[in-house]
Structures are given as C-alpha cells and as structure tokens.
C-alpha cells in the first residue's frame, strides 16, 4: 500500500475543499466534507422543509417530467 505523508494528505484535503467551494459554495462544501452521513441527511431534509415552508416550488424530477410528455 502506498504511504502518503501527512503534508500530502493535508494538501489533498485542501484541494478537495477548494474544489467543493468553487463547485457548490461554502455551505454545501461544509455539508459535504464536515458532516457525517446522518448529519448531512438531517440537514438536507431540514433545508428542503424550510424551502417548502417559504414557498419554493418542488423541483420536477427527471423521470416524473418524462411521464408527463
């Protein structure tokens, strides 16, 4: 197995975080990288519930929209 130094692992984590921040924004980078799977699922469920309470329409799902055609 290839041994990677602490410095190299830290640099890889930094590159990964920078990518996530550019691709998804700071908040979702934190959700993706700093939370456990259970925390992430609870947070995303809360985010969807809050959006619906504030009148954000539900986004159509790919296969649901194909059935309408």
Biopython code that builds the backbone (N, CA, C, O; Angstrom):
import numpy as np
from Bio.PDB.StructureBuilder import StructureBuilder

atoms = [
    (1, "UNK", "N", (0.836, -1.182, 0.000)),
    (1, "UNK", "CA", (0.000, 0.000, 0.000)),
    (1, "UNK", "C", (0.881, 1.247, 0.000)),
    (1, "UNK", "O", (1.893, 1.305, 0.700)),
    (2, "UNK", "N", (0.495, 2.218, -0.774)),
    (2, "UNK", "CA", (1.251, 3.463, -0.894)),
    (2, "UNK", "C", (1.096, 4.296, 0.372)),
    (2, "UNK", "O", (-0.026, 4.527, 0.823)),
    (3, "UNK", "N", (2.193, 4.744, 0.944)),
    (3, "UNK", "CA", (2.168, 5.569, 2.146)),
    (3, "UNK", "C", (2.246, 7.026, 1.723)),
    (3, "UNK", "O", (3.115, 7.422, 0.946)),
    (4, "UNK", "N", (1.325, 7.808, 2.249)),
    (4, "UNK", "CA", (1.271, 9.228, 1.905)),
    (4, "UNK", "C", (1.570, 10.034, 3.165)),
    (4, "UNK", "O", (1.042, 9.751, 4.240)),
    (5, "UNK", "N", (2.424, 11.039, 3.012)),
    (5, "UNK", "CA", (2.806, 11.842, 4.174)),
    (5, "UNK", "C", (1.632, 12.692, 4.662)),
    (5, "UNK", "O", (0.678, 12.931, 3.922)),
    (6, "UNK", "N", (1.712, 13.144, 5.916)),
    (6, "UNK", "CA", (0.675, 14.000, 6.485)),
    (6, "UNK", "C", (0.519, 15.284, 5.668)),
    (6, "UNK", "O", (-0.591, 15.766, 5.443)),
    (7, "UNK", "N", (1.648, 15.821, 5.234)),
    (7, "UNK", "CA", (1.606, 17.060, 4.454)),
    (7, "UNK", "C", (0.869, 16.857, 3.129)),
    (7, "UNK", "O", (0.086, 17.706, 2.702)),
    (8, "UNK", "N", (1.134, 15.719, 2.489)),
    (8, "UNK", "CA", (0.485, 15.439, 1.212)),
    (8, "UNK", "C", (-1.021, 15.207, 1.405)),
    (8, "UNK", "O", (-1.823, 15.666, 0.591)),
    (9, "UNK", "N", (-1.409, 14.498, 2.475)),
    (9, "UNK", "CA", (-2.835, 14.304, 2.767)),
    (9, "UNK", "C", (-3.517, 15.640, 3.041)),
    (9, "UNK", "O", (-4.638, 15.874, 2.589)),
    (10, "UNK", "N", (-2.841, 16.513, 3.781)),
    (10, "UNK", "CA", (-3.404, 17.840, 4.072)),
    (10, "UNK", "C", (-3.580, 18.632, 2.783)),
    (10, "UNK", "O", (-4.584, 19.323, 2.611)),
    (11, "UNK", "N", (-2.615, 18.535, 1.880)),
    (11, "UNK", "CA", (-2.713, 19.257, 0.596)),
    (11, "UNK", "C", (-3.859, 18.704, -0.243)),
    (11, "UNK", "O", (-4.575, 19.472, -0.885)),
    (12, "UNK", "N", (-4.043, 17.398, -0.248)),
    (12, "UNK", "CA", (-5.151, 16.784, -0.998)),
    (12, "UNK", "C", (-6.488, 17.239, -0.429)),
    (12, "UNK", "O", (-7.407, 17.550, -1.187)),
    (13, "UNK", "N", (-6.611, 17.283, 0.917)),
    (13, "UNK", "CA", (-7.853, 17.767, 1.545)),
    (13, "UNK", "C", (-8.108, 19.225, 1.189)),
    (13, "UNK", "O", (-9.252, 19.617, 0.955)),
    (14, "UNK", "N", (-7.053, 20.029, 1.146)),
    (14, "UNK", "CA", (-7.186, 21.443, 0.776)),
    (14, "UNK", "C", (-7.683, 21.582, -0.661)),
    (14, "UNK", "O", (-8.569, 22.390, -0.940)),
    (15, "UNK", "N", (-7.117, 20.800, -1.565)),
    (15, "UNK", "CA", (-7.536, 20.827, -2.972)),
    (15, "UNK", "C", (-8.993, 20.395, -3.086)),
    (15, "UNK", "O", (-9.770, 21.010, -3.817)),
    (16, "UNK", "N", (-9.370, 19.330, -2.361)),
    (16, "UNK", "CA", (-10.748, 18.845, -2.390)),
    (16, "UNK", "C", (-11.715, 19.911, -1.881)),
    (16, "UNK", "O", (-12.760, 20.143, -2.489)),
    (17, "UNK", "N", (-11.367, 20.564, -0.758)),
    (17, "UNK", "CA", (-12.233, 21.610, -0.198)),
    (17, "UNK", "C", (-12.355, 22.785, -1.171)),
    (17, "UNK", "O", (-13.451, 23.307, -1.376)),
    (18, "UNK", "N", (-11.255, 23.197, -1.759)),
    (18, "UNK", "CA", (-11.304, 24.299, -2.729)),
    (18, "UNK", "C", (-12.214, 23.960, -3.901)),
    (18, "UNK", "O", (-12.992, 24.800, -4.353)),
    (19, "UNK", "N", (-12.118, 22.734, -4.389)),
    (19, "UNK", "CA", (-12.985, 22.301, -5.487)),
    (19, "UNK", "C", (-14.451, 22.366, -5.070)),
    (19, "UNK", "O", (-15.279, 22.916, -5.796)),
    (20, "UNK", "N", (-14.776, 21.805, -3.901)),
    (20, "UNK", "CA", (-16.164, 21.798, -3.432)),
    (20, "UNK", "C", (-16.688, 23.217, -3.242)),
    (20, "UNK", "O", (-17.841, 23.496, -3.571)),
    (21, "UNK", "N", (-15.860, 24.117, -2.715)),
    (21, "UNK", "CA", (-16.301, 25.502, -2.527)),
    (21, "UNK", "C", (-16.577, 26.177, -3.863)),
    (21, "UNK", "O", (-17.549, 26.921, -3.992)),
    (22, "UNK", "N", (-15.738, 25.927, -4.850)),
    (22, "UNK", "CA", (-15.970, 26.523, -6.176)),
    (22, "UNK", "C", (-17.195, 25.911, -6.846)),
    (22, "UNK", "O", (-17.980, 26.622, -7.474)),
    (23, "UNK", "N", (-17.361, 24.609, -6.720)),
    (23, "UNK", "CA", (-18.435, 23.910, -7.419)),
    (23, "UNK", "C", (-19.790, 24.096, -6.745)),
    (23, "UNK", "O", (-20.803, 24.249, -7.427)),
    (24, "UNK", "N", (-19.820, 24.085, -5.410)),
    (24, "UNK", "CA", (-21.097, 24.042, -4.694)),
    (24, "UNK", "C", (-21.308, 25.188, -3.718)),
    (24, "UNK", "O", (-22.409, 25.336, -3.189)),
    (25, "UNK", "N", (-20.296, 26.000, -3.462)),
    (25, "UNK", "CA", (-20.404, 27.075, -2.486)),
    (25, "UNK", "C", (-19.926, 26.610, -1.114)),
    (25, "UNK", "O", (-19.794, 25.415, -0.849)),
    (26, "UNK", "N", (-19.668, 27.602, -0.245)),
    (26, "UNK", "CA", (-19.105, 27.294, 1.069)),
    (26, "UNK", "C", (-20.022, 26.419, 1.915)),
    (26, "UNK", "O", (-19.560, 25.487, 2.573)),
    (27, "UNK", "N", (-21.324, 26.716, 1.900)),
    (27, "UNK", "CA", (-22.249, 25.979, 2.757)),
    (27, "UNK", "C", (-22.302, 24.501, 2.398)),
    (27, "UNK", "O", (-22.183, 23.645, 3.274)),
    (28, "UNK", "N", (-22.480, 24.195, 1.116)),
    (28, "UNK", "CA", (-22.558, 22.784, 0.732)),
    (28, "UNK", "C", (-21.203, 22.091, 0.814)),
    (28, "UNK", "O", (-21.148, 20.877, 1.005)),
    (29, "UNK", "N", (-20.108, 22.839, 0.672)),
    (29, "UNK", "CA", (-18.788, 22.232, 0.897)),
    (29, "UNK", "C", (-18.685, 21.781, 2.343)),
    (29, "UNK", "O", (-18.177, 20.696, 2.624)),
    (30, "UNK", "N", (-19.170, 22.617, 3.269)),
    (30, "UNK", "CA", (-19.159, 22.254, 4.688)),
    (30, "UNK", "C", (-20.041, 21.028, 4.923)),
    (30, "UNK", "O", (-19.656, 20.108, 5.645)),
    (31, "UNK", "N", (-21.215, 21.023, 4.313)),
    (31, "UNK", "CA", (-22.132, 19.889, 4.464)),
    (31, "UNK", "C", (-21.487, 18.620, 3.916)),
    (31, "UNK", "O", (-21.524, 17.580, 4.573)),
    (32, "UNK", "N", (-20.903, 18.687, 2.739)),
    (32, "UNK", "CA", (-20.319, 17.507, 2.096)),
    (32, "UNK", "C", (-19.080, 16.982, 2.805)),
    (32, "UNK", "O", (-18.860, 15.772, 2.850)),
    (33, "UNK", "N", (-18.267, 17.877, 3.360)),
    (33, "UNK", "CA", (-16.966, 17.451, 3.866)),
    (33, "UNK", "C", (-16.871, 17.379, 5.384)),
    (33, "UNK", "O", (-16.046, 16.628, 5.904)),
    (34, "UNK", "N", (-17.684, 18.131, 6.108)),
    (34, "UNK", "CA", (-17.517, 18.216, 7.558)),
    (34, "UNK", "C", (-18.570, 17.456, 8.351)),
    (34, "UNK", "O", (-18.389, 17.220, 9.546)),
    (35, "UNK", "N", (-19.666, 17.071, 7.708)),
    (35, "UNK", "CA", (-20.744, 16.398, 8.431)),
    (35, "UNK", "C", (-20.700, 14.889, 8.191)),
    (35, "UNK", "O", (-20.226, 14.410, 7.161)),
    (36, "UNK", "N", (-21.213, 14.164, 9.181)),
    (36, "UNK", "CA", (-21.360, 12.725, 8.992)),
    (36, "UNK", "C", (-22.533, 12.494, 8.039)),
    (36, "UNK", "O", (-23.288, 13.418, 7.737)),
    (37, "UNK", "N", (-22.676, 11.278, 7.579)),
    (37, "UNK", "CA", (-23.757, 10.960, 6.651)),
    (37, "UNK", "C", (-25.121, 11.255, 7.275)),
    (37, "UNK", "O", (-25.987, 11.833, 6.618)),
    (38, "UNK", "N", (-25.322, 10.863, 8.541)),
    (38, "UNK", "CA", (-26.603, 11.123, 9.210)),
    (38, "UNK", "C", (-26.856, 12.615, 9.388)),
    (38, "UNK", "O", (-27.976, 13.077, 9.170)),
    (39, "UNK", "N", (-25.828, 13.380, 9.782)),
    (39, "UNK", "CA", (-25.976, 14.835, 9.926)),
    (39, "UNK", "C", (-26.335, 15.464, 8.580)),
    (39, "UNK", "O", (-27.185, 16.350, 8.499)),
    (40, "UNK", "N", (-25.675, 14.992, 7.537)),
    (40, "UNK", "CA", (-25.920, 15.527, 6.194)),
    (40, "UNK", "C", (-27.359, 15.279, 5.762)),
    (40, "UNK", "O", (-28.010, 16.177, 5.229)),
    (41, "UNK", "N", (-27.860, 14.066, 5.989)),
    (41, "UNK", "CA", (-29.239, 13.750, 5.611)),
    (41, "UNK", "C", (-30.240, 14.597, 6.385)),
    (41, "UNK", "O", (-31.209, 15.091, 5.808)),
    (42, "UNK", "N", (-30.014, 14.771, 7.700)),
    (42, "UNK", "CA", (-30.907, 15.611, 8.506)),
    (42, "UNK", "C", (-30.871, 17.056, 8.040)),
    (42, "UNK", "O", (-31.912, 17.706, 7.947)),
    (43, "UNK", "N", (-29.676, 17.564, 7.745)),
    (43, "UNK", "CA", (-29.531, 18.954, 7.291)),
    (43, "UNK", "C", (-30.249, 19.165, 5.956)),
    (43, "UNK", "O", (-30.964, 20.153, 5.788)),
    (44, "UNK", "N", (-30.066, 18.258, 5.020)),
    (44, "UNK", "CA", (-30.705, 18.420, 3.714)),
    (44, "UNK", "C", (-32.219, 18.284, 3.814)),
    (44, "UNK", "O", (-32.940, 18.969, 3.088)),
    (45, "UNK", "N", (-32.721, 17.417, 4.695)),
    (45, "UNK", "CA", (-34.160, 17.315, 4.920)),
    (45, "UNK", "C", (-34.689, 18.622, 5.501)),
    (45, "UNK", "O", (-35.745, 19.105, 5.094)),
    (46, "UNK", "N", (-33.950, 19.194, 6.455)),
    (46, "UNK", "CA", (-34.337, 20.490, 7.025)),
    (46, "UNK", "C", (-34.345, 21.576, 5.947)),
    (46, "UNK", "O", (-35.251, 22.408, 5.905)),
    (47, "UNK", "N", (-33.333, 21.565, 5.080)),
    (47, "UNK", "CA", (-33.231, 22.570, 4.021)),
    (47, "UNK", "C", (-34.439, 22.476, 3.078)),
    (47, "UNK", "O", (-35.012, 23.500, 2.707)),
    (48, "UNK", "N", (-34.829, 21.254, 2.691)),
    (48, "UNK", "CA", (-35.991, 21.080, 1.809)),
    (48, "UNK", "C", (-37.276, 21.522, 2.499)),
    (48, "UNK", "O", (-38.116, 22.185, 1.891)),
    (49, "UNK", "N", (-37.428, 21.154, 3.769)),
    (49, "UNK", "CA", (-38.625, 21.530, 4.523)),
    (49, "UNK", "C", (-38.733, 23.049, 4.654)),
    (49, "UNK", "O", (-39.815, 23.610, 4.481)),
    (50, "UNK", "N", (-37.633, 23.706, 4.955)),
    (50, "UNK", "CA", (-37.615, 25.164, 5.082)),
    (50, "UNK", "C", (-37.960, 25.821, 3.753)),
    (50, "UNK", "O", (-38.704, 26.801, 3.723)),
    (51, "UNK", "N", (-37.434, 25.299, 2.664)),
    (51, "UNK", "CA", (-37.729, 25.851, 1.341)),
    (51, "UNK", "C", (-39.219, 25.747, 1.039)),
    (51, "UNK", "O", (-39.819, 26.702, 0.546)),
    (52, "UNK", "N", (-39.822, 24.593, 1.331)),
    (52, "UNK", "CA", (-41.256, 24.410, 1.065)),
    (52, "UNK", "C", (-42.099, 25.340, 1.921)),
    (52, "UNK", "O", (-43.096, 25.884, 1.446)),
    (53, "UNK", "N", (-41.705, 25.531, 3.194)),
    (53, "UNK", "CA", (-42.438, 26.445, 4.078)),
    (53, "UNK", "C", (-42.391, 27.878, 3.565)),
    (53, "UNK", "O", (-43.299, 28.668, 3.827)),
    (54, "UNK", "N", (-41.333, 28.211, 2.833)),
    (54, "UNK", "CA", (-41.168, 29.566, 2.324)),
    (54, "UNK", "C", (-41.608, 29.705, 0.872)),
    (54, "UNK", "O", (-41.265, 30.681, 0.206)),
    (55, "UNK", "N", (-42.359, 28.737, 0.389)),
    (55, "UNK", "CA", (-42.973, 28.854, -0.929)),
    (55, "UNK", "C", (-42.119, 28.476, -2.114)),
    (55, "UNK", "O", (-42.492, 28.771, -3.250)),
    (56, "UNK", "N", (-40.995, 27.839, -1.898)),
    (56, "UNK", "CA", (-40.155, 27.409, -3.022)),
    (56, "UNK", "C", (-40.819, 26.181, -3.634)),
    (56, "UNK", "O", (-41.041, 25.189, -2.940)),
    (57, "UNK", "N", (-41.142, 26.235, -4.936)),
    (57, "UNK", "CA", (-41.812, 25.086, -5.547)),
    (57, "UNK", "C", (-40.875, 23.884, -5.628)),
    (57, "UNK", "O", (-39.659, 24.020, -5.766)),
    (58, "UNK", "N", (-41.473, 22.726, -5.539)),
    (58, "UNK", "CA", (-40.700, 21.491, -5.629)),
    (58, "UNK", "C", (-40.157, 21.339, -7.050)),
    (58, "UNK", "O", (-40.890, 21.526, -8.021)),
    (59, "UNK", "N", (-38.895, 21.008, -7.166)),
    (59, "UNK", "CA", (-38.278, 20.836, -8.482)),
    (59, "UNK", "C", (-38.775, 19.537, -9.093)),
    (59, "UNK", "O", (-38.856, 18.524, -8.400)),
    (60, "UNK", "N", (-39.111, 19.548, -10.387)),
    (60, "UNK", "CA", (-39.547, 18.296, -11.019)),
    (60, "UNK", "C", (-38.389, 17.309, -11.074)),
    (60, "UNK", "O", (-37.237, 17.693, -11.276)),
    (61, "UNK", "N", (-38.705, 16.052, -10.893)),
    (61, "UNK", "CA", (-37.694, 15.008, -11.000)),
    (61, "UNK", "C", (-37.655, 14.537, -12.442)),
    (61, "UNK", "O", (-38.668, 14.586, -13.140)),
    (62, "UNK", "N", (-36.522, 14.092, -12.884)),
    (62, "UNK", "CA", (-36.316, 13.739, -14.279)),
    (62, "UNK", "C", (-37.373, 12.770, -14.782)),
    (62, "UNK", "O", (-38.009, 13.036, -15.802)),
    (63, "UNK", "N", (-37.574, 11.670, -14.105)),
    (63, "UNK", "CA", (-38.481, 10.655, -14.622)),
    (63, "UNK", "C", (-39.937, 11.074, -14.494)),
    (63, "UNK", "O", (-40.767, 10.658, -15.302)),
    (64, "UNK", "N", (-40.270, 11.893, -13.489)),
    (64, "UNK", "CA", (-41.636, 12.410, -13.372)),
    (64, "UNK", "C", (-41.956, 13.306, -14.565)),
    (64, "UNK", "O", (-43.063, 13.243, -15.102)),
    (65, "UNK", "N", (-41.004, 14.140, -14.989)),
    (65, "UNK", "CA", (-41.264, 15.046, -16.106)),
    (65, "UNK", "C", (-41.359, 14.281, -17.416)),
    (65, "UNK", "O", (-42.062, 14.730, -18.321)),
    (66, "UNK", "N", (-40.687, 13.155, -17.556)),
    (66, "UNK", "CA", (-40.768, 12.366, -18.791)),
    (66, "UNK", "C", (-42.125, 11.695, -18.901)),
    (66, "UNK", "O", (-42.620, 11.491, -20.010)),
    (67, "UNK", "N", (-42.747, 11.342, -17.763)),
    (67, "UNK", "CA", (-44.048, 10.706, -17.788)),
    (67, "UNK", "C", (-45.139, 11.656, -18.290)),
    (67, "UNK", "O", (-46.138, 11.210, -18.853)),
    (68, "UNK", "N", (-44.950, 12.955, -18.087)),
    (68, "UNK", "CA", (-45.941, 13.940, -18.489)),
    (68, "UNK", "C", (-45.986, 14.152, -20.011)),
    (68, "UNK", "O", (-46.977, 14.651, -20.544)),
    (69, "UNK", "N", (-44.932, 13.776, -20.684)),
    (69, "UNK", "CA", (-44.839, 14.037, -22.131)),
    (69, "UNK", "C", (-45.667, 13.063, -22.928)),
    (69, "UNK", "O", (-45.700, 13.141, -24.157)),
]
sb = StructureBuilder()
sb.init_structure("model")
sb.init_model(0)
sb.init_chain("A")
sb.init_seg("    ")
for serial, (resi, resn, name, xyz) in enumerate(atoms, 1):
    if name == "N":
        sb.init_residue(resn, " ", resi, " ")
    sb.init_atom(name, np.array(xyz, "f"), 0.0, 1.0, " ", f" {name:<3s}", serial, name[0])
structure = sb.get_structure()
